[in-house]
Amino acid sequence: MSPEIAAVDELFPEVENLYAHPSVHRELLFDEERMQKYSEAIRRVVKKGDTVADIGTGLVILAFMALDAGADHVYAVEQNPTAIRWAKQVAIHNGFENAITFFEGNSCQVELPQKVGVLVSELIGHVAFEEGIIESLFDARNRFLSPGGKIIPRSVQLKAALVEEQEVFPGYIQVWRNLLERAKSSTSLTVSDLQVLLIDAFFEGDLIGRLPKHCYLKTFEEKEIMSQPQTLFKVNFEEGEAPKSLETSLDFIPSRGGEINGVALWFEAELAPDIVLSTSPLSTSTHWKQCFAPVLAPIPVDGKKPLLVKLQLKPGGKFPLSLEIKDED
Ligand SMILES: C[S@@+](CC[C@H](N)C(=O)[O-])C[C@H]1O[C@@H](n2cnc3c(N)ncnc32)[C@H](O)[C@@H]1O
């Protein structure tokens, strides 16, 4: 396997106890676009004297921003025991310990002493919803937020476009397909040996017709994008109720002829009115990059006929994404 290919980040399965790794928090704090957009939104929304709840406080950066914007007090909730230990030290070192009350545990299991005017949170995953933002923010809104209170982010949407991906697919996924073809005419390798390999590496269950269970992090180049982007799901935290399922089927029209081998996925989070944090390939880059969700075999397209994209997300599931792309003929 070539070094470029080994360097591709597989998104699922996730790293265990992710937020007990200092490098993960470092990546968040050094993401200038993320920090800039959150700082703008918090300055816009938080008013002098507000009480704020920071759901998933990590190293308390959003709590600091809220205090800086004039908040009186922040309730900082964090479920990771290592992260909350660091967070308390950071608060003491910066002289904020009296302005922040820490609550250790998952926000859905925590009680706050009073309702708050603003909820701030950054629980946005690479495919937007896989870090539990829906469950956590709707619960926090229903139990912690005063009537008319504000939520940062107000809404999050997952976007997608068809792609002819030119790095992971030819260099990584196609390799296994080629091996399988070779095995069919080989005396020493059997298809079933390779099926086991393939299943371990990429697929659940039977080989034929199954969907990839993995998703890859990468930065797409414009030339790889093969359709207009569309919104797959939009979740509005300030209004309405949590969606019961995230499952959609949408037609995408390829913008030119070629071979579609998956979709690019990214999100747009409206942090405050007109303040949008976007991880689109055309926006300022962030640590989230984009996700590449591949299909098993490339689909030739002529640039005219639509393809049907079916995508299901299972928030909190071990492999939370399933994708099917169908030529409707
Ligand atoms: C992406 S990090 C963001 C940390 C920090 N707010 C920031 O912006 O740098 C998410 C943090 O939220 C925590 N977390 C996720 N869901 C939570 C929940 N429902 N209740 C409490 N903590 C949660 C994680 O352990 C992690 O530390």
The ligand as an SDF file (V2000), in Angstrom:
LIG
                    3D

 27 29  0  0  0  0  0  0  0  0999 V2000
  -16.1000   18.6250   19.7430 C   0  0  0  0  0  0  0  0  0  0  0  0
  -15.7410   18.7240   21.4380 S   0  0  0  0  0  0  0  0  0  0  0  0
  -15.9790   20.4520   21.7050 C   0  0  0  0  0  0  0  0  0  0  0  0
  -15.2770   20.9520   22.9490 C   0  0  0  0  0  0  0  0  0  0  0  0
  -15.4100   22.4530   23.1730 C   0  0  0  0  0  0  0  0  0  0  0  0
  -16.7820   22.8540   23.3710 N   0  0  0  0  0  0  0  0  0  0  0  0
  -14.8180   23.2270   22.0260 C   0  0  0  0  0  0  0  0  0  0  0  0
  -15.5810   23.8510   21.2790 O   0  0  0  0  0  0  0  0  0  0  0  0
  -13.5910   23.1840   21.8540 O   0  0  0  0  0  0  0  0  0  0  0  0
  -17.1440   17.9890   22.1770 C   0  0  0  0  0  0  0  0  0  0  0  0
  -17.0240   17.7610   23.6750 C   0  0  0  0  0  0  0  0  0  0  0  0
  -18.3260   17.5030   24.1870 O   0  0  0  0  0  0  0  0  0  0  0  0
  -18.3130   16.3780   25.0620 C   0  0  0  0  0  0  0  0  0  0  0  0
  -19.6890   15.8490   24.9800 N   0  0  0  0  0  0  0  0  0  0  0  0
  -20.3020   15.3500   23.8820 C   0  0  0  0  0  0  0  0  0  0  0  0
  -21.6140   15.1200   24.1370 N   0  0  0  0  0  0  0  0  0  0  0  0
  -21.8170   15.4900   25.4310 C   0  0  0  0  0  0  0  0  0  0  0  0
  -22.9630   15.4930   26.2620 C   0  0  0  0  0  0  0  0  0  0  0  0
  -24.1660   15.1190   25.8140 N   0  0  0  0  0  0  0  0  0  0  0  0
  -22.8270   15.9030   27.5440 N   0  0  0  0  0  0  0  0  0  0  0  0
  -21.6090   16.3100   28.0080 C   0  0  0  0  0  0  0  0  0  0  0  0
  -20.4840   16.3120   27.2620 N   0  0  0  0  0  0  0  0  0  0  0  0
  -20.5930   15.9390   25.9700 C   0  0  0  0  0  0  0  0  0  0  0  0
  -17.1870   15.5260   24.5490 C   0  0  0  0  0  0  0  0  0  0  0  0
  -16.6760   14.6850   25.5690 O   0  0  0  0  0  0  0  0  0  0  0  0
  -16.1850   16.5790   24.0850 C   0  0  0  0  0  0  0  0  0  0  0  0
  -15.3170   16.9630   25.1220 O   0  0  0  0  0  0  0  0  0  0  0  0
  1  2  1  0
  2  3  1  0
  2 10  1  0
  3  4  1  0
  4  5  1  0
  5  6  1  0
  5  7  1  0
  7  8  2  0
  7  9  1  0
 10 11  1  0
 11 12  1  0
 11 26  1  0
 12 13  1  0
 13 14  1  0
 13 24  1  0
 14 15  1  0
 14 23  1  0
 15 16  2  0
 16 17  1  0
 17 18  1  0
 17 23  2  0
 18 19  1  0
 18 20  2  0
 20 21  1  0
 21 22  2  0
 22 23  1  0
 24 25  1  0
 24 26  1  0
 26 27  1  0
M  CHG  2   2   1   9  -1
M  END
$$$$
